[in-house]
Amino acid sequence: MNKERLKLRALQIGNVSNDFDLEIEDFREEHQVALFVWKSIHDAEQGIWIELDGEGHLLHYNQYEAVLHHLPLQEEELLEKSLQFVSEYYPDALKTFVPEKSKTLSNGMRFSSVQMELGLPLEMTGFYVDVAFSGDILSFRYYGEAKDIRLPGEILDKGWVKQSFLAEVKMNLLIMNLSPDVYENVSHSPLLVYQPNSPFYTQTANRLAKSNVENENEEDYEISYLPLPEKLPGYSDIYKAIGFDKHALTKLREVDIGDEIVTVWHPALPLSVNNDLSLDSYFQRKTENTLKIRTEKQTGKISGLFNFRDDKGLLSLSVEECRTIALKFLYTLYPNADRYFRIASPNGDEDEETTQYGFHFSIFHKGISTYFGLCHITVNKTTGFITHYSAPDIDVNRLEEMDVQPTLSEKEAKSLYLEDLDFELTWNKNYEENQHEYHELIYRVSFPKLNGDIRFINAHSGGKITAKI
């Protein structure tokens, strides 16, 4: 189909009314995939997303932020709604793929089916359907059948895989700020935890390929962090350090994202309108020549900066001079930065071609690394302005309240981690350098007795912190 016929097909599938404006119309020749996105003229958060292949088959449907006002249906009725939807677009899919266990979502239920091989589901095959409790279809994704399934000549012994893992796994002591939305048995307070560290968490199950994996010598690119070189006075006006002039900029939009506000600024409103609705043009319109600033609601402190303006000044600052600017910016936001932050050791020679120098910092408290304490600052060497800043996801003021002396030893934490550990056979979708996709059988770390994988051990209580499924 040509683009116009694909567009008509998408309009029909999405039942798109006049209350929606077309925002993205993109067709990728190399992948033979067409994408159409409509946004509500009444609510910017409501829209319809449809992807089709070159022949008009539905690949992905998403009705996001839909406002639904219907009485909830029973699970059997929701299942019937999902099966009717799939049958309309892929009549043979219900016979080709095997149903999986349904999942309850915050606003409905997910029903999925997959392709099976050797009694195991093949990752990213089949389809899934998300149905709102009202019965409205929220989302649909069709993956289809696996294109290249590589059966192992002989399956590697699970005992050998497990022993290899047990011999190498170590437990690293860290300070973490874990979200209860992602992990079980945590709060929003920083925790002292042990994190398992091993050379592998998955291993090919093909015994004949084992030697190839063992002979791969990947370099360890672990970053080393050094104390800050000197304590510097901060900027009296931090907005001048980022090149922000309120009188020369126009605020395009302001978005509330919970505890923070994101504002987007432009030097002047665009004089011409770009009528190209391609995906690339969409992102270009959203970012080109803009300055995005994230600030904390409670304190007004800058927590993020993204400068997409192509500013070129008359300066030619060295990497050392740019490092000083980055440090002054850090000390403006954190006057006691030298107590907590360390800077990544220099990597390589100064690049004469680049206009940007990036500097990476990490928070350490009493010698213990904070996993989410990473901070990035980028400086434009031609203007001397900060062009990118991302704040650490941990409050340094709360670190002083922490007891950083673990109750458990590393050996005890390792024992707790290993007592529920096992390895399971599963299919993994992989890609070769030419982007050819294939499925291979692997062993994956699993915890069959628990409702999720153990990611951390609480260094004080010994509690097992698992990821929510």
C-alpha positions in Angstrom: 0.0 0.0 0.0 1.1 3.6 -0.5 1.1 6.1 2.4 -2.4 7.4 1.6 -4.0 4.0 1.6 -2.1 3.1 4.8 -3.4 6.3 6.4 -7.0 5.5 5.5 -6.5 2.0 6.9 -5.1 3.5 10.2 -8.1 6.0 10.4 -10.5 3.1 10.1 -8.7 0.9 12.7 -8.4 3.8 15.2 -12.0 5.0 14.5 -10.4 8.5 14.6 -12.9 11.3 14.9 -12.6 15.0 14.0 -11.7 15.6 17.6 -8.2 14.5 16.8 -5.4 16.2 14.8 -2.7 14.2 13.0 0.6 14.8 14.7 2.9 12.2 13.2 2.8 10.5 9.8 5.9 8.5 9.1 6.8 5.7 6.7 10.1 3.9 6.9 11.0 2.3 3.6 13.8 0.2 4.9 11.5 -1.4 7.5 8.2 -1.2 5.6 6.5 0.3 8.7 4.1 3.2 8.8 3.4 5.2 12.0 0.4 7.5 12.6 -0.2 9.4 15.8 -3.3 11.6 16.4 -3.6 13.9 19.4 -6.9 15.1 20.9 -7.7 18.8 20.2 -9.3 19.0 23.7 -6.7 17.1 25.8 -3.0 17.1 24.9 -2.5 13.9 26.9 -5.0 11.9 25.0 -4.1 10.3 21.7 -4.1 7.3 19.3 -0.9 5.5 18.1 -1.1 3.1 15.2 1.7 1.2 13.4 1.1 -0.8 10.2 3.3 -2.9 8.0 3.6 -2.1 4.3 0.6 -4.3 3.5 -1.6 -2.6 6.0 -1.4 -5.3 8.8 -1.8 -3.8 12.3 1.5 -4.1 14.3 0.9 -1.8 17.2 -2.2 0.1 18.5 -2.2 2.3 21.6 -5.0 4.5 22.9 -3.1 6.5 25.6 -4.7 8.5 28.4 -8.1 7.4 27.3 -11.0 8.7 29.4 -13.3 5.8 29.9 -16.7 5.9 31.7 -18.2 2.4 31.7 -19.0 -0.2 34.3 -16.2 -2.7 34.8 -16.6 -6.1 33.1 -15.7 -9.6 34.5 -12.4 -11.2 33.4 -14.1 -13.6 31.1 -15.8 -10.7 29.3 -12.5 -8.9 29.0 -10.9 -12.0 27.6 -13.6 -12.3 25.0 -13.1 -8.6 24.0 -9.4 -9.2 23.5 -10.0 -12.4 21.4 -12.5 -10.6 19.2 -10.0 -7.8 18.5 -7.2 -10.2 17.6 -9.4 -12.3 15.4 -10.4 -9.2 13.4 -6.8 -8.5 12.3 -5.1 -11.9 12.6 -7.7 -14.7 12.2 -5.2 -17.5 12.5 -3.3 -16.1 15.5 -5.5 -17.8 18.1 -4.6 -21.2 16.6 -0.9 -20.4 16.0 0.1 -19.1 19.5 -0.4 -20.5 23.0 -2.2 -18.4 25.7 -0.1 -17.2 28.7 -1.4 -16.3 32.1 -3.3 -13.0 32.2 -1.9 -10.0 34.1 -3.8 -7.4 36.1 -2.9 -3.8 35.2 -3.7 -0.6 37.0 -6.5 0.2 34.5 -7.4 -3.2 33.0 -5.9 -6.6 32.1 -3.3 -7.9 29.7 -3.9 -11.1 27.7 -1.1 -12.5 25.7 -0.1 -15.6 23.6 3.3 -16.8 22.5 5.0 -19.2 20.2 6.4 -22.3 21.9 9.5 -24.3 21.2 10.9 -27.3 23.3 8.0 -26.6 25.7 9.3 -23.0 26.4 7.9 -19.6 25.2 9.9 -17.7 22.6 10.6 -14.2 23.8 8.8 -11.4 21.8 6.6 -13.7 19.7 2.9 -13.8 19.4 0.9 -10.8 20.6 -0.6 -9.1 23.7 -3.8 -7.1 24.2 -4.4 -4.6 27.0 -8.1 -4.3 27.8 -9.5 -1.6 30.1 -11.9 -2.8 32.8 -14.6 -1.1 30.7 -13.9 -3.4 27.8 -12.2 -0.8 25.6 -9.0 -1.9 23.9 -6.1 0.2 25.2 -3.1 -1.4 23.5 -2.2 -4.2 21.1 1.2 -5.4 19.9 1.7 -8.1 17.3 5.2 -9.7 17.2 4.4 -12.7 14.9 6.4 -15.9 14.6 10.1 -16.3 15.3 12.1 -16.0 12.1 15.3 -17.9 13.1 15.2 -20.5 16.0 18.7 -21.9 16.8 18.3 -25.2 18.5 21.3 -26.3 20.5 23.2 -29.4 19.4 23.6 -30.4 23.0 22.3 -28.6 26.1 24.9 -27.5 28.6 24.7 -29.1 32.1 22.9 -26.8 34.5 25.1 -27.9 37.4 28.2 -26.7 35.6 26.5 -23.3 34.9 25.5 -22.9 38.5 28.9 -23.9 39.9 30.6 -21.4 37.6 28.3 -18.7 38.8 28.7 -19.5 42.5 32.5 -19.4 42.2 32.5 -15.9 40.7 29.6 -14.0 42.3 30.5 -11.3 44.8 28.5 -8.9 46.9 29.1 -5.1 46.6 28.2 -2.8 49.5 26.2 0.2 48.2 23.9 3.0 49.3 20.7 2.8 47.3 17.6 5.0 46.9 15.1 2.3 45.8 11.5 3.0 44.7 8.7 1.0 46.2 7.1 1.2 42.8 9.9 -1.0 41.4 11.1 -3.1 44.4 9.4 -5.1 47.2 10.3 -4.4 50.9 11.7 -0.9 50.4 10.7 2.7 51.3 11.8 6.0 49.8 14.6 6.3 52.3 18.3 5.5 51.3 19.3 2.0 52.2 22.6 0.2 52.8 22.5 -2.9 50.7 24.6 -5.7 49.2 24.3 -6.0 45.4 25.2 -9.3 43.7 28.0 -8.8 41.1 28.8 -11.6 38.7 30.5 -12.0 35.3 27.2 -13.3 33.9 23.5 -13.6 34.7 22.7 -15.4 31.5 24.7 -18.2 29.7 24.2 -19.9 26.4 22.7 -23.3 26.8 24.5 -24.7 23.8 27.4 -26.8 25.0 29.1 -26.5 21.6 29.1 -22.7 21.8 30.3 -22.6 25.5 34.0 -22.4 24.6 33.4 -19.4 22.3 31.8 -17.6 25.2 34.5 -18.4 27.6 37.2 -17.2 25.2 35.7 -13.7 24.8 38.1 -11.3 26.6 36.1 -8.1 27.2 37.9 -5.3 28.7 36.7 -3.9 32.1 35.7 -0.3 31.5 35.0 0.4 35.2 35.3 4.1 35.9 37.5 5.3 38.7 36.5 8.3 40.7 38.9 10.8 42.4 38.3 13.4 45.1 37.4 16.9 43.8 40.6 18.7 43.0 39.7 21.9 44.9 36.9 23.7 46.6 35.6 26.6 44.5 33.2 29.5 45.2 29.8 29.0 43.4 28.1 31.3 40.9 26.2 34.3 42.4 23.6 33.8 39.6 23.3 30.2 38.5 21.1 31.1 35.5 23.9 33.2 34.0 26.0 30.1 34.1 23.6 28.3 31.8 23.2 31.2 29.4 19.6 31.9 30.5 18.2 35.4 29.8 14.5 35.5 30.5 14.1 38.7 28.5 15.6 37.1 25.3 13.6 33.8 25.6 10.0 32.9 25.2 8.4 30.1 27.3 6.9 27.5 25.0 5.4 25.2 27.6 5.5 24.2 31.2 4.8 20.7 32.4 4.1 19.5 35.9 5.8 16.1 36.6 5.1 15.5 40.2 7.8 16.9 42.5 9.3 18.9 39.6 8.4 21.5 36.9 9.8 21.3 33.4 9.9 24.6 31.4 10.8 24.8 27.8 12.2 28.0 26.3 13.0 29.3 22.8 14.9 32.4 21.7 11.9 33.4 19.7 8.7 31.8 18.4 9.4 30.0 15.1 8.7 32.3 12.1 7.8 29.4 9.8 5.8 26.3 10.4 7.2 22.9 9.5 4.4 21.0 7.9 6.5 17.7 7.7 4.8 15.2 10.0 7.6 12.7 10.0 8.9 11.2 13.2 12.3 13.0 12.8 10.6 16.3 12.2 8.3 15.8 15.3 11.3 15.4 17.6 13.1 18.3 15.8 10.1 20.6 16.5 10.0 19.5 20.1 13.8 20.1 20.7 15.4 22.3 18.1 16.9 25.5 19.5 15.2 24.9 22.9 16.4 25.1 26.5 14.7 22.7 28.9 15.0 23.3 32.6 13.8 21.0 35.4 13.4 22.6 38.8 12.3 21.2 42.2 8.9 22.5 43.2 9.7 22.7 46.9 13.1 24.4 46.7 13.3 25.9 43.2 16.6 24.2 42.7 17.7 23.2 39.2 17.6 19.4 38.9 18.1 19.1 35.1 19.1 21.1 32.1 19.0 20.2 28.4 20.3 22.9 26.0 19.5 22.0 22.4 20.5 25.4 21.0 23.5 25.3 18.6 25.3 28.1 20.3 28.8 29.0 19.1 30.8 31.6 20.9 34.2 33.2 20.4 36.0 31.3 23.2 38.3 28.3 22.9 38.4 26.9 26.5 40.6 24.0 27.4 39.3 20.9 29.1 40.8 22.1 32.4 39.0 25.5 32.1 35.7 23.7 31.3 36.3 21.4 34.3 36.6 24.5 36.6 33.3 25.8 35.2 31.6 22.5 35.9 33.0 22.4 39.4 31.8 25.9 40.1 28.3 24.9 38.9 28.4 21.9 41.2 29.5 23.9 44.2 26.7 26.4 43.5 24.1 23.6 43.9 26.0 21.7 46.5 28.2 24.0 48.7 29.7 21.0 50.5 30.2 19.0 47.2 33.7 18.0 48.3 32.3 16.0 51.2 30.2 13.8 48.9 31.2 14.0 45.3 34.1 12.5 43.4 34.9 13.2 39.8 35.6 10.6 37.1 39.3 10.3 36.2 40.1 11.9 32.8 39.6 9.5 29.9 41.9 10.1 26.9 43.3 13.3 25.4 41.6 16.6 24.8 39.6 16.5 21.5 40.2 19.6 19.5 37.1 18.9 17.3 34.5 18.8 20.0 32.6 21.9 21.2 31.4 20.2 24.4 33.2 18.6 27.3 31.3 16.3 29.7 32.2 15.6 33.3 30.9 12.8 35.4 30.5 12.8 39.2 29.4 10.2 41.7 28.4 10.5 45.3 30.3 8.5 48.0 29.4 8.6 51.6 32.1 7.5 54.1 33.8 5.5 51.3 30.7 3.7 50.1 29.4 4.3 46.6 25.8 5.5 46.0 24.4 3.6 43.0 22.0 6.4 42.0 24.4 9.2 43.0 25.6 9.9 39.4 25.7 13.5 38.2 26.6 14.7 34.7 27.6 18.3 33.7 28.5 19.4 30.1 30.2 22.7 29.2 30.4 24.4 25.8 34.0 25.4 25.3 33.1 28.2 22.9 30.6 29.9 25.2 31.6 28.7 28.7 28.0 27.9 29.4 26.6 24.8 31.0 24.6 22.9 28.3 23.6 19.7 30.1 23.1 18.9 33.8 21.4 15.9 35.4 21.2 15.8 39.2 21.8 12.7 41.3 18.8 10.7 42.3 19.6 10.8 45.9 19.4 13.5 48.6 22.9 14.1 50.1 21.3 15.7 53.2 19.8 12.3 54.1 23.1 10.5 54.0 24.3 11.8 57.3 21.3 10.1 59.0 22.4 6.7 57.7 24.2 3.9 59.6 26.8 2.8 57.1 28.1 -0.1 59.3 26.6 -3.3 57.9 25.1 -5.8 60.3 25.7 -8.6 57.8 29.0 -9.6 56.5 29.5 -10.1 52.7 29.7 -13.8 53.3 26.3 -13.8 55.1 24.7 -11.7 52.4 26.0 -14.0 49.7 24.6 -17.0 51.5 21.1 -15.3 51.7 21.3 -14.5 48.0 22.3 -18.0 46.9 19.9 -20.0 49.0 17.0 -19.3 46.7 19.0 -19.1 43.5 18.6 -21.4 40.5 19.0 -21.3 36.7 16.2 -21.8 34.2 16.2 -22.5 30.5 14.6 -19.8 28.5 14.6 -18.5 24.9 16.3 -15.2 24.3 15.9 -12.9 21.3 19.2 -11.7 20.0 20.6 -9.7 17.1 23.6 -10.1 14.9 25.7 -7.1 13.6 23.6 -6.9 10.4 20.5 -6.6 12.6 19.4 -10.2 11.7 17.3 -11.4 14.7 17.3 -14.9 16.1 16.3 -16.9 19.1 18.8 -18.9 21.2 18.3 -21.1 24.3 20.0 -19.7 27.4 20.3 -20.3 31.1 19.0 -17.4 33.2 19.3 -16.7 36.9 16.0 -17.4 38.5 14.4 -17.6 42.0 11.5 -20.0 41.6 10.4 -19.9 45.2 10.1 -16.1 45.2 7.8 -13.6 43.5 10.6 -11.9 41.6 14.4 -11.9 41.3 16.5 -10.9 44.2 18.3 -7.6 43.3 19.7 -6.6 46.7 20.1 -7.8 50.3 19.4 -5.3 53.1 22.8 -5.0 54.8 21.2 -4.4 58.2 18.1 -6.6 58.3 19.1 -9.3 55.8 15.9 -8.8 53.9 15.7 -9.9 50.3 14.8 -7.1 48.0 13.1 -8.4 44.9 12.0 -6.7 41.7 8.3 -6.4 41.2 7.1 -8.5 38.2 
